[in-house]
Amino acid sequence: MKFSNKIIALQESPIRKLATYAKTASDKGIHVYHLNIGQPDIETPDIYLSEIKSYDESIIKYAPSKGMPALLTAIKTYYEHFDIKINEDDVIVTSGASEAILFAISVICNARDDILIPEPFYTNTVNFFNQLSVNAIPIPTDESNGYQLPDKKVIEQLITAKTKAIFITNPNNPTGTVYGMEELRLIKDLAIEHDLFVIADEVYRTITFDGVTSHSFLTFDDLKEQLIIMDSVSKRYSSCGARIGALISKNKDFIYYAMKLAQARLSVSTLSQLGATKLYQIEPSYYQEIARVYEQRRNVMIDQLSHIEGVTYAIPKGAFYLLVSLPIEDTEVFAKWLLTDFNDQGETIFITPANDFYNHSTKGKHKIRLAFVNHEDTLKRAIAILRIALEKYLKL
């Protein structure tokens, strides 16, 4: 039996492909601190489960393909908190932001089209490109300036007749970079000048630090026909398993075509939509407090890392990830070693090697991504283990 070339070429998730080694370590009685995945330990708001538990129908029926009306209205109201006006007609509820990305690419791209994306990038995003035979064209960024976007000329040189869109995650995963209004205007201007779509993943937009604001591309009225937005309850409300996202665009033709895909997969979970409706109705003070918690955790992680010789990083201004450069040649080998051959007092850590966050290069071979989604005491111990492990590893 033969399998498709496409699936064979598809890379494994760097976040999950070492999970087997982590399980084996746990089965041996070793406590594993998970710094590898953006799964917050903050409790999901009670109203989510309460709403689901109160469901009193005798049948769990299909929801509308577009999304339940109450959820569409709740998403609209959520954006009003930021003085952003959208209509229910501009929104399609999706199975997480992941499905929203797949829908967006499917609607606007043919096979072998190009999408520009800042590098490093969330590797699963580019996996979605690959599934649809679309090329990811990296926009280079560097740790030295906080992974900010390069000048217009650098990006413009990457645009060809095959370019269909610029994909932006803001705040960024894995770097935690927040692109300011100047950079958003740069992307907007390029899109308008070259007739490109802007696909903006804004799922971390309420999680920012140091007084920094992450602005939405929806604030640009002159971009509305070319703009596609992804949102999700996963990170903002610590509801990753709910799998509720949103695809938003004021381009009526785009929504029309995306609805073909929504209808083909029938609908998103009825119960999850009921719970998510309540989440979107939470007042802004909730996620403002959540951002404060993550800022404290970031500060703890940075303080601990600052005592490790040879480690460098750019301080993230949003999301809950830190991209760290280590004084070793191959972090994937190191990450596996941590789970198979090392422990400190019966404990070790699970980290994400960063090479797969880069496109066909070795730029990330000495980097790791750390998620600061756990309590401060947990982070202190985990980074202490990293320091001890590095000292031992460098002597091998």
GISUL-V967389 format. One record per helix or strand. SS is the DSSP state (H for helix, E for strand). FROM is the first residue (numbers start at 1). TO is the last residue. If there is no record, write none. Layout:
# GISUL-V967389
SS&FROM&TO / SS&FROM&TO
This chain:
# GISUL-V967389
H&5&9 / H&19&27 / E&31&34 / H&46&53 / H&69&80 / H&88&90 / E&91&94 / H&96&108 / E&114&119 / H&123&131 / E&135&140 / H&143&145 / H&152&156 / E&163&169 / H&181&194 / E&197&201 / E&208&208 / H&217&219 / H&221&226 / E&227&232 / H&240&242 / E&245&248 / H&252&264 / H&270&280 / H&284&305 / E&312&313 / E&318&318 / E&321&325 / H&331&340 / E&344&344 / E&347&350 / E&352&353 / H&355&357 / E&367&371 / H&376&393
